[in-house]
Amino acid sequence: MSDSKTPTPAFSDLDETWANELRDAETRARATGRADISEYLTLRRSNDALRKTACDWLLETFRNVAGEMNRAGASLQISNEDNYQFTVGNAALVGKLLKLENGVRQLLVEVGWPRVPRDGFIRGGGIALGRLRHLGIKSASDEIRLVTSPEGAPRWIVENKSADSEIREANIRHHIAVLLDNSRVDEIH
């Protein structure tokens, strides 16, 4: 815990510290014959790596498409926030925020996961949650859940949609088209 005189470490420093603590706890559990704890911590470390990879991919793809749209004449403002806190349902999440702005319109790309048991849990086998939230256009917003494929690869899926609802670049382009007020949809596709 930090006091007011000690600066709070950056989000990536916290992630690195957390990963080191998990690794040390796993080693101690293995050394004391606690295979159950060791297996849990191995799974936790693996899930953390999947979460980081998937969150980074999603945010970077949004940034890349927004940059492409800006090079084509859009005027999107792009900002980021690490250690971002938000809720989805009953789960309190910590993660990252990417904010895309077009005049008064905003698209918030929020991704994160519960960090401690009291934060809640993710239903449906998810390992992270997020929202693609259009401020003022609730019908255009989506809740998303990170799951793993049968092969173990991370996949973002849109909640409450058909079974084939994996987030792909086309979904991202659609959300940015909505942000651009659909006036540039032909140029985007």
C-alpha positions as CSV (number, residue, x, y, z in Angstrom):
1,M,0.0,0.0,0.0
2,S,1.3,3.4,-0.8
3,D,1.1,6.5,1.3
4,S,0.7,10.0,-0.1
5,K,4.5,10.5,-0.2
6,T,5.2,7.4,-2.2
7,P,4.4,7.6,-5.9
8,T,2.1,4.9,-7.2
9,P,4.0,2.7,-9.7
10,A,2.9,2.6,-13.3
11,F,0.4,0.0,-14.4
12,S,3.1,-2.0,-16.2
13,D,5.3,-2.0,-13.0
14,L,2.3,-3.3,-11.0
15,D,1.8,-6.1,-13.6
16,E,5.5,-7.0,-13.5
17,T,5.5,-7.0,-9.7
18,W,2.3,-9.2,-9.6
19,A,3.8,-11.6,-12.1
20,N,7.0,-11.9,-10.0
21,E,4.9,-12.5,-6.9
22,L,2.9,-15.2,-8.6
23,R,6.0,-16.9,-9.9
24,D,7.5,-16.9,-6.4
25,A,4.3,-18.2,-4.8
26,E,4.2,-21.0,-7.4
27,T,7.8,-22.0,-6.6
28,R,7.1,-22.0,-2.9
29,A,3.9,-24.1,-3.4
30,R,5.8,-26.6,-5.6
31,A,8.6,-26.8,-3.0
32,T,6.1,-27.6,-0.2
33,G,4.2,-30.2,-2.2
34,R,1.1,-28.1,-2.7
35,A,0.4,-29.2,-6.3
36,D,-3.1,-27.8,-6.1
37,I,-1.9,-24.3,-5.4
38,S,1.0,-24.6,-7.9
39,E,-1.5,-25.7,-10.6
40,Y,-3.8,-22.8,-9.8
41,L,-0.9,-20.2,-9.9
42,T,0.3,-21.7,-13.2
43,L,-3.2,-21.2,-14.6
44,R,-3.4,-17.7,-13.2
45,R,-0.1,-16.8,-14.8
46,S,-1.1,-18.3,-18.1
47,N,-4.4,-16.4,-18.0
48,D,-2.7,-13.1,-17.2
49,A,-0.5,-13.6,-20.3
50,L,-3.5,-14.3,-22.4
51,R,-5.3,-11.3,-21.0
52,K,-2.4,-9.0,-21.7
53,T,-2.0,-10.2,-25.3
54,A,-5.7,-10.0,-26.1
55,C,-6.2,-6.6,-24.5
56,D,-3.1,-5.2,-26.3
57,W,-4.3,-6.6,-29.6
58,L,-7.8,-5.1,-29.3
59,L,-6.5,-1.6,-28.2
60,E,-3.8,-1.6,-30.8
61,T,-6.2,-2.6,-33.6
62,F,-8.5,0.2,-32.6
63,R,-5.6,2.7,-32.6
64,N,-4.3,1.5,-36.0
65,V,-7.8,1.8,-37.6
66,A,-8.3,5.2,-36.0
67,G,-4.9,6.3,-37.3
68,E,-5.8,5.0,-40.8
69,M,-9.0,7.0,-40.7
70,N,-7.1,10.1,-39.6
71,R,-4.7,9.7,-42.5
72,A,-7.8,9.5,-44.7
73,G,-9.1,12.9,-43.4
74,A,-10.9,12.1,-40.1
75,S,-10.1,14.2,-37.0
76,L,-10.2,11.6,-34.3
77,Q,-8.6,12.4,-31.0
78,I,-7.0,9.4,-29.3
79,S,-6.1,9.1,-25.6
80,N,-5.3,6.2,-23.2
81,E,-5.6,5.5,-19.6
82,D,-3.9,2.6,-17.8
83,N,-5.0,1.3,-14.4
84,Y,-8.6,2.2,-15.4
85,Q,-11.4,1.0,-13.2
86,F,-14.9,0.2,-14.3
87,T,-17.8,-2.2,-13.7
88,V,-19.6,-4.6,-16.0
89,G,-22.6,-6.2,-14.3
90,N,-21.5,-7.0,-10.7
91,A,-17.8,-7.3,-11.6
92,A,-15.4,-4.6,-10.6
93,L,-12.6,-4.5,-13.2
94,V,-9.2,-3.0,-13.6
95,G,-7.6,-2.6,-17.0
96,K,-7.2,-0.1,-19.7
97,L,-9.2,2.6,-21.5
98,L,-8.8,3.8,-25.1
99,K,-10.9,6.9,-25.8
100,L,-11.6,7.9,-29.4
101,E,-13.3,11.3,-29.9
102,N,-14.8,12.9,-32.9
103,G,-16.1,16.3,-31.9
104,V,-18.7,15.6,-29.1
105,R,-19.0,11.9,-30.0
106,Q,-16.9,9.5,-28.0
107,L,-16.1,5.8,-28.3
108,L,-14.7,4.2,-25.1
109,V,-12.9,0.9,-25.5
110,E,-12.7,-0.5,-21.9
111,V,-11.0,-3.8,-21.1
112,G,-10.1,-5.4,-17.8
113,W,-10.7,-8.2,-15.3
114,P,-11.3,-8.6,-11.6
115,R,-8.0,-8.6,-9.6
116,V,-9.1,-10.0,-6.3
117,P,-12.0,-12.3,-5.3
118,R,-14.1,-9.5,-3.8
119,D,-14.2,-7.8,-7.2
120,G,-16.5,-10.5,-8.5
121,F,-16.0,-13.0,-11.4
122,I,-16.6,-13.4,-15.1
123,R,-19.4,-15.7,-16.1
124,G,-19.3,-18.1,-19.0
125,G,-15.6,-19.1,-18.8
126,G,-14.4,-15.6,-19.6
127,I,-11.0,-14.4,-18.5
128,A,-11.6,-10.6,-19.2
129,L,-14.4,-8.3,-20.0
130,G,-14.8,-5.1,-21.8
131,R,-17.1,-2.6,-23.4
132,L,-17.1,-0.8,-26.8
133,R,-19.2,2.1,-25.5
134,H,-20.6,4.8,-27.7
135,L,-21.5,7.7,-25.3
136,G,-25.0,8.8,-26.2
137,I,-25.7,5.9,-28.6
138,K,-26.3,3.0,-26.3
139,S,-27.7,0.8,-29.1
140,A,-24.4,0.9,-30.9
141,S,-22.4,-0.2,-27.8
142,D,-21.3,-3.8,-27.2
143,E,-20.2,-5.7,-24.1
144,I,-17.4,-8.1,-24.9
145,R,-15.9,-11.1,-23.1
146,L,-12.5,-12.7,-23.6
147,V,-12.6,-16.5,-23.8
148,T,-10.1,-19.1,-25.0
149,S,-10.6,-21.2,-28.1
150,P,-10.4,-25.0,-27.8
151,E,-6.8,-24.6,-29.0
152,G,-6.1,-22.2,-26.2
153,A,-5.9,-18.9,-28.2
154,P,-7.6,-15.8,-26.7
155,R,-10.8,-14.6,-28.5
156,W,-12.9,-11.5,-27.9
157,I,-16.6,-12.3,-28.4
158,V,-19.6,-9.9,-28.4
159,E,-22.1,-10.7,-25.6
160,N,-25.7,-11.4,-26.5
161,K,-25.1,-12.0,-30.2
162,S,-25.1,-15.1,-32.3
163,A,-22.6,-17.9,-31.7
164,D,-20.3,-16.5,-34.5
165,S,-19.6,-13.2,-32.8
166,E,-15.9,-13.0,-32.5
167,I,-14.4,-9.5,-32.6
168,R,-12.5,-9.0,-35.8
169,E,-11.1,-5.9,-37.6
170,A,-14.4,-5.5,-39.4
171,N,-16.2,-5.1,-36.1
172,I,-13.7,-2.5,-35.1
173,R,-14.1,-0.6,-38.4
174,H,-17.9,-0.6,-37.9
175,H,-17.5,0.9,-34.4
176,I,-15.3,3.6,-35.7
177,A,-17.7,4.2,-38.6
178,V,-20.4,4.8,-36.0
179,L,-18.1,7.3,-34.2
180,L,-17.5,9.1,-37.5
181,D,-21.3,9.4,-37.8
182,N,-21.5,6.8,-40.6
183,S,-20.8,9.6,-43.1
184,R,-17.5,7.8,-44.1
185,V,-18.7,4.2,-44.1
186,D,-18.0,3.8,-47.8
187,E,-14.4,4.9,-47.3
188,I,-13.9,2.6,-44.4
189,H,-15.0,-0.6,-46.1
